[in-house]
């Protein structure tokens, strides 16, 4: 689930289920935590989606009142590779495809998924950390995940993982777009207020990174930019100066503004982060708040950005 859709889902869920609003969003779960909490990690093909048996007489009304406890459909997985633990070649994993938030695991019929699984109290396979527990990656990206998972397993097998080795693992995550968020989130997260019970996953303070390590993180973005990681990336590198990185971020912002389907959340977040990096203490005030249901919003954002950039020059 991308950042934009996750935010929209939060709004919808809060409107439909006000009493549950405080439970959203689900705690972010980067790759290290996924590897740590999963009993089994598999690459599998989703061969079918099996609907639950019909509800017994009298149960339908109760399920309507409490959709979170209704019988669930199951994704039937054919396991191609097992990266951790042991599991049968064919398994069923219940999930909630009709719920938008908290974002459920996503099982797409016919696709190959990287799934992080564990058994619940009923000895049923379930997906670890909801939407974070299902990843769809290209064959090339899947090999990147395979390398990072193998390395994480080796580190986690130690009684006390070496802090420097784990920091290096996080930096390697940042050096590829597929796993970049997983590394950046933890590097920045140790300095953030701990929310939603998110504790031990956030380690390796960004302040302890060397300039050489920050340069590696910056260079990876320059080589393969991704707009949605800009705010956390700039937070991680802090006051490390790199004009080429700044130019690359500005170019990504301009590229996003030029396309038809603008991700208003990602681009505005990147704008605020870059203005703040440039020393603008009123960056938030200079850009209109996101109105995702307003057809004029993107044009107003473009205009505001043009004015800000003109003033900078």
C-alpha positions in Angstrom: 0.0 0.0 0.0 1.6 3.3 -1.1 1.8 6.4 1.2 -0.9 8.2 -0.6 -3.4 5.4 -0.5 -2.6 4.6 3.1 -3.4 8.2 4.1 -6.7 8.1 2.1 -7.6 4.8 3.7 -7.1 6.3 7.1 -9.5 9.1 6.4 -12.1 6.6 5.1 -11.7 4.2 8.0 -12.0 7.0 10.6 -15.2 8.2 9.0 -16.7 4.7 8.8 -15.5 3.4 12.2 -15.0 6.4 14.5 -14.4 4.3 17.6 -11.5 2.6 15.8 -9.8 5.8 14.6 -7.3 5.8 17.4 -6.0 2.4 16.2 -4.7 3.8 12.9 -2.3 3.7 11.2 -0.8 0.3 11.8 2.8 0.4 13.2 5.4 0.6 10.5 7.3 -2.6 10.2 10.6 -2.5 8.3 12.4 -5.5 6.9 14.5 -6.2 10.0 11.3 -6.5 12.2 9.6 -8.6 9.5 12.5 -11.1 9.4 12.7 -11.2 13.2 8.9 -11.7 13.8 8.2 -14.1 11.0 8.3 -17.9 11.8 8.5 -18.5 8.0 9.5 -16.4 5.1 8.5 -17.7 1.6 8.4 -16.8 -2.0 5.1 -18.2 -3.3 2.6 -18.1 -6.1 -1.0 -17.1 -5.2 -2.8 -20.0 -6.9 -6.3 -19.3 -5.7 -8.5 -17.2 -3.4 -10.8 -19.4 -1.4 -14.0 -17.9 0.0 -15.1 -18.9 3.5 -17.9 -21.4 4.0 -21.4 -19.9 4.2 -22.3 -18.4 7.6 -24.6 -20.5 9.8 -28.2 -19.3 10.2 -28.4 -16.2 12.4 -24.7 -15.4 12.1 -24.9 -12.9 9.2 -26.4 -10.1 11.3 -23.6 -10.4 13.9 -20.9 -10.4 11.1 -22.5 -7.2 9.6 -22.2 -5.5 13.0 -18.6 -6.7 13.5 -16.9 -7.2 10.1 -13.5 -7.7 11.7 -14.6 -11.0 13.2 -16.4 -12.4 10.1 -15.1 -15.6 8.5 -12.2 -14.7 6.2 -11.3 -15.8 2.7 -7.9 -17.5 2.3 -5.1 -17.2 -0.2 -3.8 -20.5 -1.3 -0.1 -20.3 -1.7 2.2 -22.6 -3.6 5.7 -22.2 -2.0 8.5 -21.7 -4.5 11.3 -20.8 -2.0 11.6 -20.9 1.8 14.0 -18.3 3.3 13.3 -19.0 6.9 11.6 -21.8 8.8 9.7 -24.8 7.5 6.3 -25.0 5.8 4.3 -27.2 3.5 4.5 -26.7 -0.2 0.9 -25.6 -0.3 -0.7 -23.6 2.4 -3.8 -21.4 3.0 -3.4 -18.0 4.6 -6.6 -16.1 5.8 -6.7 -12.4 5.0 -9.2 -9.5 4.8 -9.3 -8.2 1.2 -12.3 -5.9 1.8 -10.7 -3.8 4.6 -8.7 -0.7 3.6 -7.4 0.3 7.0 -5.7 -1.0 8.9 -4.1 -2.1 5.6 -4.4 -5.9 5.3 -2.0 -8.2 3.6 -2.5 -8.2 -0.1 -2.7 -11.5 -2.0 -3.0 -11.1 -5.8 -4.2 -14.1 -7.7 -1.6 -15.5 -10.0 1.2 -13.3 -8.7 4.4 -14.2 -6.9 4.6 -12.8 -3.4 7.3 -12.5 -0.7 5.3 -13.4 2.4 6.2 -13.2 6.1 4.1 -15.7 8.1 3.6 -16.9 11.6 1.1 -19.3 13.3 -1.7 -17.8 15.4 -3.3 -19.2 18.6 -5.4 -21.5 16.4 -2.3 -22.9 14.6 -3.4 -21.1 11.4 -0.8 -19.4 9.2 -1.3 -15.6 9.3 0.6 -12.7 7.7 3.0 -10.9 10.0 2.3 -7.1 10.5 -0.6 -6.9 8.0 0.3 -5.1 4.7 4.0 -5.0 5.5 4.0 -8.8 5.4 3.3 -9.2 1.7 5.8 -7.7 -0.8 5.5 -7.9 -4.6 8.9 -7.4 -6.3 10.4 -7.8 -9.7 12.7 -10.9 -10.1 15.7 -8.6 -9.8 14.4 -6.8 -6.7 13.5 -10.2 -5.2 17.2 -11.2 -5.2 18.0 -7.9 -3.4 15.4 -8.9 -0.7 16.9 -12.4 -0.6 20.4 -11.0 0.1 19.1 -8.6 2.8 17.0 -11.3 4.5 19.9 -13.7 4.5 22.1 -11.1 6.1 19.5 -10.1 8.6 19.0 -13.8 9.7 22.7 -14.2 10.2 22.9 -11.0 12.4 19.8 -12.0 14.3 21.3 -15.4 15.1 23.9 -13.6 17.2 23.2 -13.3 20.9 23.7 -9.6 20.6 23.9 -8.3 17.0 26.9 -6.0 16.5 25.7 -2.4 16.3 28.1 -1.5 13.5 27.2 -4.5 11.5 23.5 -3.8 11.8 24.1 -0.1 10.8 26.0 -1.3 7.8 23.1 -3.6 6.9 20.7 -0.7 7.1 22.9 1.4 4.8 23.0 -1.5 2.3 19.2 -1.4 2.4 19.2 2.3 1.6 21.4 1.7 -1.5 18.6 0.0 -3.5 15.2 1.5 -4.2 13.4 -1.8 -3.3 14.7 -1.8 0.3 15.5 1.9 0.7 12.6 2.7 3.0 13.4 -0.2 5.3 16.9 1.2 6.0 16.0 4.8 6.2 13.1 4.3 8.5 15.3 2.6 11.2 18.2 5.0 10.8 15.9 8.0 11.3 13.5 6.3 13.7 15.8 6.1 16.7 15.5 9.9 17.1 11.7 10.0 16.7 9.1 9.7 19.5 8.2 6.0 19.8 4.6 5.4 18.8 2.3 2.5 18.4 4.5 0.3 20.5 7.4 0.6 18.0 10.5 0.2 20.1 13.4 -2.2 19.4 13.3 -1.9 15.6 14.5 1.7 15.7 18.2 1.6 16.3 21.4 3.0 14.8 21.1 6.7 15.5 21.6 8.8 12.3 23.9 11.1 14.3 26.5 8.3 14.5 26.8 7.9 10.8 30.1 9.0 9.2 30.2 11.4 6.3 31.3 8.4 4.1 28.1 6.5 5.1 26.0 9.6 4.4 27.6 10.0 1.1 26.7 6.4 0.2 23.1 7.0 1.1 23.0 10.2 -0.9 24.8 8.6 -3.9 22.2 5.8 -4.1 19.4 8.3 -4.3 21.2 10.3 -7.0 21.7 7.1 -9.0 18.1 5.8 -8.5 15.8 8.6 -7.1 12.5 7.9 -5.4 10.4 10.8 -4.3 8.5 9.1 -1.5 11.7 8.6 0.5 12.9 12.2 0.3 11.8 13.5 3.8 13.3 10.6 5.7 16.4 10.5 3.6 17.1 14.2 4.3 16.4 13.6 8.0 19.0 10.8 8.0 21.8 12.7 6.3 21.1 15.8 8.4 23.4 18.7 7.7 25.6 16.7 5.3 26.1 18.9 2.3 25.7 17.5 -1.2 24.7 20.0 -4.0 24.3 17.1 -6.5 21.8 15.4 -4.1 19.9 18.7 -3.7 19.8 19.0 -7.5 18.5 15.4 -7.9 15.7 16.0 -5.3 14.6 19.2 -7.0 14.6 17.4 -10.3 12.4 14.7 -8.9 9.9 17.3 -7.5 9.8 19.0 -10.9 9.3 15.7 -12.7 6.4 14.7 -10.4 4.7 18.1 -10.9 4.9 17.7 -14.6 3.1 14.4 -14.8 -0.7 14.0 -15.0 -1.2 11.7 -12.0 0.6 13.7 -9.3 1.0 12.1 -5.9 0.1 15.2 -3.9 1.2 13.8 -0.6 4.7 12.6 -1.6 5.5 15.7 -3.6 4.4 18.1 -0.9 6.3 16.2 1.8 9.4 16.4 -0.4 8.9 20.1 -1.0 8.7 20.8 2.7 11.7 18.7 3.4 13.8 20.5 0.8 12.7 24.0 1.8 13.5 23.1 5.4 16.9 21.8 4.3 17.5 25.2 2.6 16.8 27.0 5.9 13.2 28.0 5.4 11.5 27.8 8.8 8.1 28.5 7.4 8.1 25.8 4.7 4.8 24.3 5.8 3.1 27.7 5.6 4.2 28.4 2.1 2.5 25.4 0.6 -1.2 24.7 0.6 -2.4 21.8 2.8 -3.3 18.7 0.8 -6.9 18.5 -0.4 -7.0 15.1 -2.2 -10.6 15.5 -3.2 -10.0 19.1 -4.6 -9.5 19.1 -8.4 -7.7 22.4 -8.1 -5.2 21.4 -5.4 -2.3 20.3 -7.7 -2.5 23.5 -9.7 -2.4 25.6 -6.5 0.5 23.5 -5.3 2.4 24.0 -8.6 1.8 27.8 -8.4 3.0 28.0 -4.8 6.1 26.0 -5.6 7.0 28.2 -8.5 6.7 31.2 -6.3 8.9 29.7 -3.6 11.6 28.6 -6.1 11.6 32.0 -7.8 12.1 33.7 -4.4 15.0 31.3 -3.6 16.8 32.4 -6.8 
